[in-house]
Amino acid sequence: MRILEKVKAKNIPFSWVNIDYLPDSIAKHKEIYLVDEHNKVEGLIFLFYSLFGDLKDDIVIFHQSWWDFCLDTWNFQKDEYDYEVATKSLETQKYLSLLFESDIEVGYSGCCKCKDWNKYLLIIIECIVSHQAPYSPLFFDLKNEFFFYLHHSGSVGIYYKEENEIIKRLLEVAYKEYKVTN
């Protein structure tokens, strides 16, 4: 079964986002941290569902280079990329297999919808927390005008232009259950 499905969108559709350097985005930003960091993978999955679970069908995932998510796909000495699954870390093997099974072609840059959040989150969060991946893809909700990313520290960074009803609800949950910083 495919975990990901490509969509027509090639970029995050918000004019206020600076993809090259997120802090320069013209938006409000909050970092939401796990209170208990003993198991960051499970904690981040639970954080995702507690904040975005009822919105997950509206969330689109953006990545500038899906196949280059994990560091061990790049041989920096030769400046070459290698996507051979068998020669990679266990985390990268799972991630590359996910792309193969979802028919995401090598070199794809753009957006995807997730068809199995449980499997997808487990795979990418393991990559992020183990430092196999240096950064998170960006997750955006066009309808509610926000995007977020996952961080190896056990946090979610969320950017939004205006504090609409959904953002208010997300922040209310975040302040009750997690540590929130600007």
Sine and cosine of phi, psi and omega as CSV:
sin_phi,cos_phi,sin_psi,cos_psi,sin_omega,cos_omega
0.00,0.00,0.68,-0.73,0.06,-1.00
-0.94,0.33,0.71,-0.71,0.07,-1.00
-1.00,-0.04,-0.54,0.84,-0.01,-1.00
-0.87,-0.49,0.46,-0.89,0.08,-1.00
-0.66,-0.75,0.82,-0.58,0.01,-1.00
-0.90,0.44,0.54,-0.84,0.11,-0.99
-0.83,-0.55,0.22,-0.98,-0.09,-1.00
-0.92,0.39,-0.52,0.85,-0.05,-1.00
-0.87,0.50,0.70,-0.71,0.01,-1.00
-0.97,-0.26,-0.31,0.95,-0.04,-1.00
-0.63,-0.78,0.22,-0.98,0.15,-0.99
-0.93,0.37,0.78,-0.63,-0.16,-0.99
-0.99,0.10,0.22,0.97,-0.03,-1.00
-0.99,-0.11,0.83,-0.56,-0.01,-1.00
-0.93,0.36,-0.31,0.95,-0.05,-1.00
-1.00,0.08,-0.03,1.00,-0.03,-1.00
-1.00,-0.05,0.73,-0.68,0.15,-0.99
-0.97,-0.25,0.99,-0.12,-0.06,-1.00
-0.87,0.49,-0.58,0.81,-0.06,-1.00
-0.95,0.32,-0.50,0.87,0.01,-1.00
-0.47,-0.88,1.00,-0.06,-0.13,-0.99
-0.80,0.61,-0.63,0.77,0.01,-1.00
-0.86,0.50,-0.33,0.94,0.06,-1.00
-1.00,0.07,0.05,1.00,0.08,-1.00
-0.91,0.40,0.57,-0.82,0.01,-1.00
-1.00,0.00,0.98,0.17,-0.12,-0.99
-0.33,-0.94,0.19,-0.98,0.12,-0.99
-1.00,0.05,0.50,-0.87,-0.08,-1.00
-0.66,-0.75,0.70,-0.71,0.09,-1.00
-0.74,-0.67,0.59,-0.81,0.16,-0.99
-0.95,-0.31,0.77,-0.64,-0.04,-1.00
-0.89,-0.45,0.91,-0.41,-0.11,-0.99
-0.96,-0.27,0.55,-0.83,0.14,-0.99
-0.89,0.45,0.59,-0.81,0.09,-1.00
-0.99,0.15,-0.69,0.73,0.02,-1.00
-0.96,-0.27,0.92,-0.40,-0.08,-1.00
-0.98,-0.19,0.31,0.95,-0.05,-1.00
-0.90,0.43,-0.62,0.78,0.06,-1.00
-0.76,-0.65,1.00,-0.01,-0.09,-1.00
-0.90,0.44,-0.56,0.83,-0.02,-1.00
-0.89,0.45,-0.82,0.57,0.01,-1.00
-0.89,0.45,-0.62,0.78,0.00,-1.00
-0.88,0.47,-0.69,0.72,0.01,-1.00
-0.93,0.36,-0.57,0.82,0.06,-1.00
-0.90,0.43,-0.72,0.70,0.02,-1.00
-0.90,0.44,-0.66,0.75,0.04,-1.00
-0.86,0.51,-0.72,0.70,0.03,-1.00
-0.82,0.57,-0.78,0.62,-0.05,-1.00
-0.93,0.37,-0.60,0.80,-0.02,-1.00
-0.93,0.36,-0.52,0.86,0.02,-1.00
-1.00,-0.03,-0.71,0.71,-0.20,-0.98
-0.90,-0.44,0.04,1.00,-0.10,-1.00
-0.81,0.59,-0.69,0.72,-0.02,-1.00
-0.99,0.17,-0.08,1.00,0.02,-1.00
-0.96,-0.29,-0.07,1.00,-0.19,-0.98
-0.85,0.52,-0.46,0.89,0.03,-1.00
-0.94,0.33,-0.33,0.94,0.03,-1.00
-1.00,-0.10,-0.10,0.99,-0.08,-1.00
-1.00,0.09,0.72,-0.69,0.06,-1.00
-0.89,-0.45,0.59,-0.81,-0.04,-1.00
-0.96,-0.29,0.78,-0.63,0.01,-1.00
-0.91,-0.41,0.70,-0.72,0.10,-0.99
-0.58,-0.82,0.73,-0.68,0.00,-1.00
-0.95,0.32,-0.43,0.90,0.01,-1.00
-0.45,-0.89,1.00,0.03,-0.10,-0.99
-0.82,0.57,-0.64,0.77,-0.10,-1.00
-0.98,0.20,-0.25,0.97,-0.03,-1.00
-0.98,-0.22,0.32,0.95,-0.02,-1.00
-0.87,0.48,-0.68,0.73,-0.05,-1.00
-0.99,-0.10,0.64,-0.77,-0.08,-1.00
-0.90,0.44,-0.55,0.84,-0.09,-1.00
-0.98,0.18,0.18,0.98,0.18,-0.98
-1.00,0.06,-0.18,0.98,-0.06,-1.00
-0.91,-0.41,0.81,-0.58,0.13,-0.99
-1.00,-0.09,0.98,-0.18,-0.11,-0.99
-0.93,0.36,-0.42,0.91,0.01,-1.00
-0.93,0.36,-0.60,0.80,0.01,-1.00
-0.99,-0.16,-0.14,0.99,-0.10,-0.99
0.78,0.63,0.79,0.62,0.00,-1.00
-0.76,-0.65,0.47,-0.88,0.08,-1.00
-0.96,-0.28,0.59,-0.81,-0.01,-1.00
-0.66,-0.75,0.85,-0.53,-0.04,-1.00
-0.94,-0.33,0.36,0.93,0.07,-1.00
-0.93,0.38,0.90,-0.43,-0.12,-0.99
-0.88,0.48,-0.69,0.72,-0.14,-0.99
-0.89,0.46,-0.39,0.92,-0.07,-1.00
-1.00,-0.09,0.16,0.99,-0.11,-0.99
-0.95,-0.32,0.21,-0.98,0.09,-1.00
-0.87,0.49,0.33,-0.95,-0.01,-1.00
-0.86,0.51,-0.66,0.75,0.01,-1.00
-0.88,0.47,-0.71,0.71,-0.01,-1.00
-0.93,0.37,-0.60,0.80,0.05,-1.00
-0.84,0.54,-0.72,0.69,0.01,-1.00
-0.89,0.45,-0.67,0.74,-0.02,-1.00
-0.91,0.41,-0.75,0.66,0.01,-1.00
-0.89,0.46,-0.63,0.78,0.05,-1.00
-0.88,0.48,-0.64,0.77,0.06,-1.00
-0.85,0.53,-0.69,0.72,0.00,-1.00
-0.92,0.39,-0.70,0.72,0.04,-1.00
-0.86,0.51,-0.74,0.67,-0.05,-1.00
-0.91,0.41,-0.43,0.90,0.00,-1.00
-1.00,-0.04,0.05,1.00,0.00,-1.00
0.84,0.54,0.64,0.77,0.11,-0.99
-1.00,0.01,0.92,-0.40,-0.11,-0.99
-0.95,0.31,0.50,-0.86,0.05,-1.00
-0.84,0.55,0.73,-0.69,0.01,-1.00
1.00,-0.05,-0.04,1.00,-0.05,-1.00
-0.90,0.44,0.74,-0.67,0.10,-1.00
-0.78,-0.62,0.83,-0.56,-0.01,-1.00
0.43,-0.90,-0.49,-0.87,-0.14,-0.99
-0.90,-0.43,0.49,-0.87,0.08,-1.00
-0.66,-0.75,0.44,-0.90,0.19,-0.98
-0.98,-0.19,0.53,-0.85,0.02,-1.00
-0.99,-0.13,0.73,-0.68,0.00,-1.00
-0.97,-0.23,-0.22,0.98,0.03,-1.00
-0.55,-0.83,1.00,0.05,-0.06,-1.00
-0.88,0.47,-0.59,0.80,-0.01,-1.00
-0.85,0.53,-0.78,0.63,-0.02,-1.00
-0.93,0.37,-0.71,0.70,-0.04,-1.00
-0.88,0.48,-0.77,0.64,-0.03,-1.00
-0.87,0.49,-0.69,0.72,0.01,-1.00
-0.86,0.51,-0.70,0.71,-0.03,-1.00
-0.91,0.40,-0.78,0.63,-0.09,-1.00
-0.96,0.28,-0.57,0.82,0.01,-1.00
-0.93,0.38,-0.61,0.79,0.09,-1.00
-0.87,0.49,-0.64,0.77,0.04,-1.00
-0.90,0.44,-0.69,0.73,-0.05,-1.00
-0.93,0.36,-0.76,0.65,-0.06,-1.00
-0.92,0.40,-0.56,0.83,0.01,-1.00
-0.99,0.12,-0.02,1.00,-0.02,-1.00
0.93,0.37,0.31,0.95,0.15,-0.99
-0.94,0.34,-0.47,0.88,0.06,-1.00
-0.90,-0.44,0.78,-0.63,-0.06,-1.00
-0.98,0.21,-0.27,0.96,-0.05,-1.00
-0.39,-0.92,0.21,-0.98,-0.04,-1.00
-1.00,-0.09,0.46,-0.89,0.26,-0.97
-0.90,0.43,0.22,-0.98,0.07,-1.00
-0.98,-0.19,0.69,-0.72,-0.01,-1.00
-0.93,-0.36,0.81,-0.58,0.00,-1.00
-0.76,-0.65,0.46,-0.89,0.05,-1.00
-0.86,-0.50,0.97,-0.24,-0.05,-1.00
-0.89,0.45,-0.70,0.72,-0.07,-1.00
-0.88,0.47,-0.65,0.76,-0.07,-1.00
-0.98,-0.20,0.08,1.00,0.13,-0.99
0.80,0.60,0.85,0.52,0.13,-0.99
-0.51,-0.86,0.30,-0.95,0.17,-0.99
-0.62,-0.78,0.32,-0.95,0.00,-1.00
-0.52,-0.86,0.21,-0.98,0.06,-1.00
-0.63,-0.77,0.29,-0.96,0.06,-1.00
-0.97,-0.25,0.53,-0.85,-0.05,-1.00
-0.77,-0.63,0.56,-0.83,-0.04,-1.00
-0.88,0.47,-0.32,0.95,-0.01,-1.00
-0.96,0.28,-0.14,0.99,-0.06,-1.00
1.00,-0.06,0.65,0.76,0.00,-1.00
-0.67,-0.74,0.24,-0.97,0.13,-0.99
-0.83,-0.55,0.78,-0.63,0.11,-0.99
-0.98,-0.18,0.76,-0.64,-0.02,-1.00
-0.84,-0.55,0.71,-0.71,0.06,-1.00
-0.88,-0.48,0.66,-0.75,0.04,-1.00
-0.47,-0.88,0.53,-0.85,-0.03,-1.00
-0.98,0.20,-0.75,0.66,-0.05,-1.00
-0.75,-0.66,0.47,-0.88,0.01,-1.00
-1.00,0.07,1.00,0.07,0.02,-1.00
-1.00,0.10,-0.06,-1.00,-0.06,-1.00
-0.88,0.47,-0.63,0.78,0.00,-1.00
-0.92,0.39,-0.69,0.72,0.02,-1.00
-0.88,0.47,-0.68,0.73,0.05,-1.00
-0.85,0.53,-0.70,0.72,-0.01,-1.00
-0.91,0.41,-0.68,0.73,0.03,-1.00
-0.87,0.49,-0.71,0.71,-0.02,-1.00
-0.93,0.36,-0.56,0.83,0.06,-1.00
-0.87,0.49,-0.73,0.68,0.05,-1.00
-0.89,0.45,-0.69,0.72,-0.02,-1.00
-0.87,0.50,-0.72,0.69,-0.01,-1.00
-0.91,0.41,-0.51,0.86,0.00,-1.00
-0.98,0.22,-0.62,0.79,-0.19,-0.98
-0.94,-0.34,-0.24,0.97,-0.12,-0.99
-0.69,-0.72,0.02,-1.00,0.14,-0.99
-0.99,-0.11,0.75,-0.66,-0.06,-1.00
-0.85,-0.53,0.73,-0.68,0.09,-1.00
-0.76,-0.65,0.28,-0.96,0.07,-1.00
-1.00,0.06,0.00,0.00,0.00,0.00
